[in-house]
Amino acid sequence: MTTRPTNRPPTETRLASLAADWSADGETFKQVPWGKAMMWIFLLSDTFVFSSFLVGYMTVRMSAVESWPNTSEVFALTIGGQHIPLVLIAIMTFILITSSGTMAMAVNCAYQRKRKQAALLMLATALLGVSFVGMQVFEWSKLIVEEGVRPWSNPMGAAQFGACFFMITGFHGLHVSAGVIYLLVVATKLWRGHYDRPGRADPGNYQIVEITGLYWHFVDLVWVFIFAFFYLW
């Protein structure tokens, strides 16, 4: 059996050629501003961090020797004499989803050059973020003070529960808090017309609002995964 001769270069040569083409291409990344590109790179790296946390949580939970607490009972509230499971977590999730809507409207207003409307919507988004963090503080205090959960111990079952809970929700809460500060800074600059001043790069271009929205939508999406993996499982 004879093999047909081929003139194709080695795989290494073809990969090197592909990399050279893309790195020298003036059109491929021409329409991507550096701010948006850097935000995407940051969010990609953050995706790996949150994924590691959730995979670690699943591994710890499946390998735990002691029984894992029932999250529906742990995070239940008694309202009007009724024991309602996950009611606070559901409200927190609704708040973040709503904040994604206000952020999307802010981006739309910004590209329509409705500067003050966009700033007000960003402030509303920040207010929703503050509400979320406030509820998370209440959730933490209830778990620590009333239930006695610690990062190293848990009276309701597996000791790893506390470490997983405080690590995952705390890291996400830190992102929300940073996002609120980010929103307030950009909204203030937007309201004052900072991005329209002469001498600024691309005057009147409110792309910073879209970049801020990318971060906020990412934070909201991560919470959906935390809600599904940690609270509903």
KOLBAKE-148425 format. One record per residue: residue number from 1; residue in one letter; x, y, z of N, C-alpha, C, O in turn. Coordinates in steps of 0.05 Angstrom, whole numbers. Example, Ala and Ser with C-alpha at 12.3 -4.5 7.8 and 13.67 -1.06 7.14 Angstrom:
BEGIN
1  a  264  -114  156  246  -90  156  264  -66  156  285  -66  169
2  s  257  -45  142  273  -21  143  258  1  157  268  23  161
% end
This chain:
BEGIN
1  m  17  -24  0  0  0  0  18  25  0  35  28  17
2  t  14  43  -19  30  67  -21  16  91  -9  -9  93  -11
3  t  31  108  4  19  132  15  21  155  -4  41  158  -18
4  r  1  171  -5  0  194  -23  18  216  -12  14  224  11
5  p  36  226  -27  53  247  -18  37  273  -13  17  278  -27
6  t  45  287  7  31  312  13  51  335  16  74  332  24
7  n  42  358  8  59  382  9  52  400  34  62  422  36
8  r  34  389  51  26  405  74  49  408  94  64  389  99
9  p  53  432  104  75  436  124  69  422  150  46  415  155
10  p  89  418  167  85  405  193  65  421  210  61  445  206
11  t  53  407  229  33  420  247  45  444  261  31  465  263
12  e  69  442  271  81  464  285  84  489  268  79  511  277
13  t  91  484  242  94  507  224  67  520  219  65  545  218
14  r  46  504  216  19  515  210  9  530  235  -4  551  231
15  l  13  520  259  5  534  283  20  561  286  8  581  293
16  a  46  560  281  61  585  282  52  605  262  51  629  268
17  s  45  596  238  35  614  217  8  626  225  3  650  221
18  l  -9  609  237  -35  619  246  -32  640  268  -45  661  266
19  a  -14  635  287  -10  655  308  2  681  297  -6  703  306
20  a  20  678  278  31  702  265  10  719  251  10  743  252
21  d  -8  705  237  -29  719  222  -47  734  241  -53  758  236
22  w  -56  721  263  -74  734  281  -61  757  297  -73  778  301
23  s  -36  752  305  -22  773  321  -16  798  304  -14  820  315
24  a  -13  794  278  -6  817  261  -30  828  246  -27  847  230
25  d  -53  816  251  -77  824  236  -87  851  247  -93  854  270
26  g  -89  871  230  -99  897  238  -129  899  239  -140  919  248
27  e  -144  879  229  -173  880  228  -186  863  250  -208  870  260
28  t  -173  842  259  -185  823  278  -194  837  303  -216  833  312
29  f  -176  852  315  -182  865  341  -185  895  338  -183  910  357
30  k  -189  904  313  -189  933  308  -213  946  322  -211  969  331
31  q  -236  932  323  -260  944  333  -264  938  363  -285  945  374
32  v  -244  926  376  -246  920  405  -230  940  421  -205  940  420
33  p  -242  959  436  -227  978  452  -212  963  474  -219  942  482
34  w  -190  975  482  -173  962  502  -187  958  528  -183  938  542
35  g  -205  977  536  -219  974  561  -238  950  561  -238  935  581
36  k  -252  946  539  -270  923  537  -254  897  536  -261  877  548
37  a  -231  897  521  -215  873  520  -204  865  547  -204  842  554
38  m  -194  885  562  -184  879  589  -205  869  608  -200  852  624
39  m  -229  880  605  -251  870  622  -258  841  616  -263  825  634
40  w  -258  834  590  -264  807  582  -242  788  593  -248  766  602
41  i  -217  797  592  -195  780  602  -198  776  633  -195  754  643
42  f  -205  798  646  -209  796  675  -233  777  682  -230  761  700
43  l  -255  780  668  -278  763  673  -272  734  667  -282  716  681
44  l  -256  729  646  -248  701  640  -232  689  663  -236  666  671
45  s  -213  705  673  -197  695  696  -214  690  721  -210  671  736
46  d  -233  709  725  -251  706  748  -270  682  745  -277  669  765
47  t  -276  675  720  -293  651  715  -278  626  725  -290  608  737
48  f  -252  625  720  -236  602  729  -236  600  760  -237  579  771
49  v  -235  624  773  -234  624  803  -261  614  814  -261  596  831
50  f  -283  625  804  -309  616  814  -315  587  807  -326  572  823
51  s  -306  578  784  -309  550  776  -294  532  795  -304  511  802
52  s  -270  540  802  -254  524  821  -268  522  848  -268  501  861
53  f  -280  545  857  -294  544  882  -318  525  881  -322  509  900
54  l  -333  526  860  -357  509  858  -350  480  855  -363  462  866
55  v  -329  474  839  -320  446  836  -309  436  863  -314  413  870
56  g  -294  453  877  -284  446  903  -307  440  923  -306  422  939
57  y  -328  457  921  -351  453  938  -365  426  933  -372  412  951
58  m  -369  420  907  -381  395  900  -364  371  909  -375  351  919
59  t  -338  373  906  -320  352  915  -322  348  945  -324  325  955
60  v  -321  370  960  -322  368  989  -349  357  999  -350  340  1017
61  r  -370  365  986  -397  356  994  -400  326  989  -411  312  1006
62  m  -391  317  966  -395  289  960  -376  270  976  -382  247  979
63  s  -354  282  986  -335  265  1002  -339  269  1032  -324  256  1047
64  a  -358  286  1040  -362  291  1069  -372  265  1083  -389  251  1073
65  v  -360  260  1106  -368  236  1121  -394  242  1136  -412  225  1137
66  e  -396  265  1149  -420  272  1163  -442  282  1144  -436  289  1121
67  s  -466  282  1153  -489  290  1136  -487  320  1130  -479  336  1147
68  w  -494  327  1105  -493  355  1097  -519  368  1105  -541  357  1100
69  p  -519  393  1116  -543  406  1124  -562  411  1101  -554  415  1078
70  n  -588  409  1107  -609  415  1087  -611  445  1084  -621  459  1102
71  t  -602  456  1061  -601  485  1057  -629  497  1058  -632  520  1066
72  s  -649  482  1050  -677  493  1051  -685  499  1079  -700  518  1084
73  e  -675  483  1098  -682  488  1126  -663  508  1139  -671  525  1155
74  v  -637  507  1131  -618  525  1143  -624  554  1136  -622  572  1153
75  f  -632  559  1111  -636  586  1102  -666  593  1100  -674  609  1084
76  a  -682  580  1117  -711  586  1119  -716  609  1139  -700  613  1158
77  l  -737  624  1134  -745  645  1153  -774  640  1162  -790  629  1147
78  t  -780  648  1186  -807  646  1196  -821  674  1193  -813  693  1206
79  i  -841  675  1176  -855  700  1170  -885  695  1175  -897  678  1162
80  g  -896  710  1193  -925  707  1200  -932  679  1210  -953  669  1205
81  g  -913  667  1224  -918  641  1235  -913  618  1216  -916  595  1223
82  q  -906  625  1191  -901  605  1171  -871  602  1166  -856  621  1164
83  h  -862  577  1164  -834  570  1160  -830  568  1129  -838  549  1117
84  i  -817  589  1118  -814  590  1089  -785  585  1081  -768  600  1088
85  p  -780  563  1066  -752  557  1059  -742  575  1037  -756  582  1018
86  l  -717  584  1040  -702  599  1019  -716  625  1011  -710  635  989
87  v  -733  636  1027  -747  660  1019  -727  684  1016  -730  699  997
88  l  -709  686  1035  -689  708  1033  -671  705  1008  -665  725  995
89  i  -663  681  1003  -646  676  980  -661  681  954  -649  692  935
90  a  -686  675  953  -702  681  929  -705  711  925  -703  720  902
91  i  -708  726  946  -710  755  944  -683  766  934  -683  784  917
92  m  -661  756  945  -635  766  937  -630  760  907  -619  777  893
93  t  -639  736  898  -636  729  870  -652  748  853  -643  756  832
94  f  -677  753  861  -695  771  846  -682  799  844  -684  812  823
95  i  -670  808  866  -658  835  866  -635  836  846  -633  856  831
96  l  -618  816  845  -596  816  826  -605  815  797  -594  828  780
97  i  -625  798  792  -636  796  765  -648  823  757  -645  831  734
98  t  -662  836  775  -674  862  769  -651  882  763  -654  899  746
99  s  -630  881  779  -607  899  774  -595  895  747  -584  915  735
100  s  -595  871  737  -585  867  710  -602  881  689  -592  892  669
101  g  -628  882  694  -646  897  677  -641  926  677  -640  939  656
102  t  -638  938  701  -632  967  702  -605  974  690  -602  995  678
103  m  -586  955  693  -560  960  681  -561  959  651  -549  975  637
104  a  -577  940  640  -580  939  611  -594  964  600  -586  974  579
105  m  -613  975  615  -626  999  606  -607  1023  608  -609  1041  591
106  a  -589  1023  627  -569  1044  629  -551  1044  605  -544  1065  594
107  v  -542  1020  597  -525  1018  573  -540  1028  548  -528  1042  531
108  n  -565  1021  546  -581  1030  523  -584  1061  523  -581  1073  502
109  c  -589  1073  546  -591  1102  548  -565  1115  542  -564  1136  529
110  a  -543  1103  550  -516  1115  545  -511  1116  516  -500  1137  506
111  y  -517  1095  501  -511  1096  472  -531  1114  457  -525  1121  434
112  q  -553  1121  470  -571  1141  458  -564  1170  467  -578  1189  462
113  r  -541  1172  482  -531  1197  492  -550  1210  512  -551  1235  515
114  k  -566  1194  526  -583  1203  547  -567  1201  573  -570  1182  589
115  r  -549  1220  577  -529  1218  598  -541  1216  626  -534  1198  642
116  k  -560  1233  633  -570  1234  660  -589  1210  666  -589  1199  688
117  q  -604  1201  645  -620  1177  649  -603  1153  654  -609  1136  671
118  a  -581  1151  639  -562  1128  643  -550  1129  671  -548  1108  685
119  a  -543  1153  681  -531  1156  707  -551  1148  729  -544  1134  748
120  l  -576  1156  726  -597  1149  746  -602  1119  746  -606  1107  768
121  l  -602  1106  723  -606  1077  722  -582  1063  735  -585  1042  747
122  m  -558  1073  731  -535  1061  744  -536  1065  775  -529  1047  789
123  l  -546  1088  784  -550  1091  812  -571  1072  823  -568  1062  846
124  a  -592  1067  808  -612  1048  816  -600  1020  818  -607  1004  836
125  t  -583  1013  799  -569  987  799  -552  985  824  -551  964  837
126  a  -537  1006  830  -520  1006  854  -537  1003  880  -529  989  898
127  l  -561  1016  880  -578  1014  904  -588  985  907  -589  975  929
128  l  -594  972  885  -602  944  886  -579  926  896  -583  907  911
129  g  -555  933  887  -531  919  896  -527  922  926  -520  903  940
130  v  -531  946  936  -528  951  965  -549  935  981  -543  924  1002
131  s  -573  933  970  -595  918  982  -587  888  984  -591  875  1004
132  f  -575  878  963  -566  850  962  -544  846  984  -546  826  998
133  v  -525  864  985  -504  860  1005  -515  862  1033  -506  847  1051
134  g  -534  880  1038  -547  882  1064  -561  857  1072  -559  848  1095
135  m  -575  844  1053  -588  819  1059  -568  797  1064  -572  779  1080
136  q  -545  798  1050  -525  778  1055  -512  781  1083  -506  761  1096
137  v  -509  806  1092  -499  811  1119  -519  799  1139  -511  786  1159
138  f  -545  803  1134  -565  792  1152  -564  761  1152  -566  748  1173
139  e  -560  750  1128  -558  720  1126  -534  710  1141  -536  690  1155
140  w  -511  724  1139  -487  715  1153  -491  717  1183  -484  699  1198
141  s  -502  740  1192  -505  744  1221  -524  723  1233  -520  714  1255
142  k  -545  716  1218  -564  696  1228  -550  669  1230  -555  655  1249
143  l  -534  662  1210  -521  636  1210  -500  635  1232  -496  614  1245
144  i  -486  657  1237  -464  657  1257  -476  659  1285  -468  643  1303
145  v  -494  678  1290  -504  683  1317  -525  662  1325  -523  651  1347
146  e  -545  657  1308  -567  639  1316  -560  610  1312  -567  593  1329
147  e  -546  603  1290  -541  575  1284  -514  566  1294  -509  542  1296
148  g  -496  584  1300  -470  577  1310  -451  565  1290  -433  550  1296
149  v  -455  572  1264  -437  562  1243  -412  578  1242  -412  602  1244
150  r  -389  564  1239  -363  577  1236  -349  565  1212  -357  544  1203
151  p  -328  578  1202  -313  567  1179  -300  540  1186  -295  524  1168
152  w  -296  535  1212  -282  510  1220  -301  490  1235  -292  468  1242
153  s  -326  498  1239  -345  480  1253  -373  485  1244  -380  507  1233
154  n  -390  465  1249  -418  468  1241  -435  449  1259  -433  425  1256
155  p  -452  460  1276  -467  443  1294  -490  427  1280  -502  410  1292
156  m  -495  434  1255  -517  420  1240  -508  397  1223  -524  384  1210
157  g  -482  391  1223  -472  369  1207  -443  372  1199  -426  378  1215
158  a  -438  368  1173  -410  368  1163  -397  395  1169  -408  417  1164
159  a  -373  393  1180  -358  417  1188  -350  434  1163  -346  458  1166
160  q  -347  421  1140  -339  435  1116  -360  455  1106  -354  472  1089
161  f  -385  452  1115  -407  469  1106  -400  498  1110  -404  515  1092
162  g  -391  505  1134  -386  533  1140  -364  545  1123  -366  567  1113
163  a  -342  529  1119  -320  539  1103  -329  544  1074  -322  565  1063
164  c  -344  526  1063  -354  529  1035  -372  553  1033  -370  569  1015
165  f  -391  555  1052  -410  577  1051  -397  604  1053  -402  622  1036
166  f  -380  608  1073  -367  635  1077  -348  641  1054  -345  664  1047
167  m  -334  621  1044  -315  626  1022  -329  635  997  -322  655  984
168  i  -349  619  988  -363  624  963  -380  649  964  -377  667  946
169  t  -397  651  984  -415  675  985  -399  700  992  -406  722  983
170  g  -378  697  1008  -362  720  1015  -347  731  992  -345  755  988
171  f  -335  713  975  -321  722  952  -339  736  932  -332  756  919
172  h  -364  725  929  -383  737  911  -393  764  923  -396  783  908
173  g  -397  765  949  -405  790  961  -385  812  958  -391  835  955
174  l  -359  804  958  -337  823  954  -339  834  925  -334  858  921
175  h  -346  817  906  -349  826  879  -372  846  876  -371  866  862
176  v  -394  840  890  -417  858  888  -411  885  901  -418  906  890
177  s  -397  884  924  -389  909  937  -371  926  919  -374  950  917
178  a  -351  913  906  -333  927  888  -349  938  864  -343  960  854
179  g  -369  922  855  -385  931  833  -402  956  840  -405  973  823
180  v  -412  957  864  -427  980  873  -410  1005  873  -418  1026  864
181  i  -385  1003  883  -367  1026  882  -361  1034  853  -361  1058  847
182  y  -356  1014  837  -351  1019  808  -374  1034  795  -370  1053  780
183  l  -399  1025  801  -422  1037  790  -425  1066  799  -431  1084  783
184  l  -420  1071  824  -423  1098  835  -403  1117  823  -410  1140  817
185  v  -379  1108  819  -358  1125  808  -365  1132  779  -364  1156  771
186  v  -372  1112  763  -378  1117  735  -404  1134  732  -405  1152  715
187  a  -424  1128  749  -449  1143  747  -444  1173  754  -456  1190  742
188  t  -428  1178  774  -421  1205  782  -407  1220  759  -414  1243  753
189  k  -388  1207  747  -373  1220  725  -392  1224  701  -390  1245  688
190  l  -410  1205  697  -429  1207  675  -448  1231  679  -454  1246  661
191  w  -458  1234  703  -477  1255  710  -464  1283  707  -477  1302  698
192  r  -438  1284  714  -424  1310  711  -413  1316  683  -401  1336  679
193  g  -418  1297  665  -409  1302  637  -379  1298  633  -367  1309  615
194  h  -367  1282  651  -338  1277  650  -330  1266  623  -308  1273  612
195  y  -346  1248  612  -338  1235  587  -344  1251  562  -339  1243  539
196  d  -355  1276  566  -360  1294  543  -341  1317  542  -342  1334  524
197  r  -323  1318  561  -305  1341  563  -285  1341  540  -276  1319  531
198  p  -278  1364  529  -257  1366  508  -231  1354  518  -222  1358  541
199  g  -217  1341  500  -191  1329  507  -193  1300  516  -172  1287  517
200  r  -217  1291  521  -220  1263  529  -219  1245  504  -225  1255  482
201  a  -210  1221  507  -209  1202  484  -238  1196  476  -254  1188  493
202  d  -244  1199  451  -271  1194  440  -292  1209  456  -308  1197  469
203  p  -293  1236  454  -313  1251  469  -341  1242  462  -347  1237  439
204  g  -358  1240  483  -385  1232  479  -389  1202  476  -411  1192  473
205  n  -367  1187  477  -369  1158  475  -373  1146  503  -355  1148  519
206  y  -396  1135  508  -402  1125  535  -398  1095  537  -412  1081  551
207  q  -377  1085  523  -372  1056  524  -364  1046  551  -367  1022  557
208  i  -355  1064  569  -349  1057  596  -373  1045  610  -370  1028  627
209  v  -397  1054  603  -421  1043  615  -425  1014  607  -433  998  623
210  e  -420  1008  582  -422  980  572  -401  963  586  -408  940  594
211  i  -377  973  590  -356  957  604  -364  952  633  -361  930  643
212  t  -376  972  645  -386  968  673  -408  948  673  -410  931  691
213  g  -425  949  653  -447  930  651  -437  901  647  -449  882  658
214  l  -415  897  633  -404  870  630  -397  859  657  -403  836  663
215  y  -384  875  673  -376  866  700  -401  859  717  -402  838  730
216  w  -421  877  716  -445  872  733  -461  848  724  -470  832  740
217  h  -464  844  698  -478  821  688  -463  795  696  -476  775  702
218  f  -437  796  695  -421  773  703  -426  766  733  -430  742  739
219  v  -426  786  750  -431  781  778  -459  769  782  -462  751  799
220  d  -479  779  768  -506  768  770  -507  739  760  -520  723  773
221  l  -493  734  738  -494  706  728  -480  687  747  -490  664  750
222  v  -459  695  759  -445  678  779  -464  671  802  -464  649  811
223  w  -480  691  810  -498  686  832  -519  665  824  -527  648  841
224  v  -528  665  800  -547  644  791  -535  617  794  -549  598  802
225  f  -509  614  787  -496  588  790  -493  580  820  -497  557  828
226  i  -486  600  837  -484  595  865  -511  587  877  -513  568  893
227  f  -532  601  868  -559  594  877  -567  566  870  -578  551  886
228  a  -560  558  845  -567  531  836  -550  509  850  -561  489  859
229  f  -524  514  852  -506  493  863  -507  492  893  -507  470  905
230  f  -507  515  906  -504  515  935  -531  513  950  -534  497  969
231  y  -550  529  941  -575  531  956  -596  510  947  -611  500  964
232  l  -598  504  921  -618  485  912  -610  456  913  -627  438  913
233  w  -583  451  913  -574  423  912  -576  412  940  -570  388  944
% end
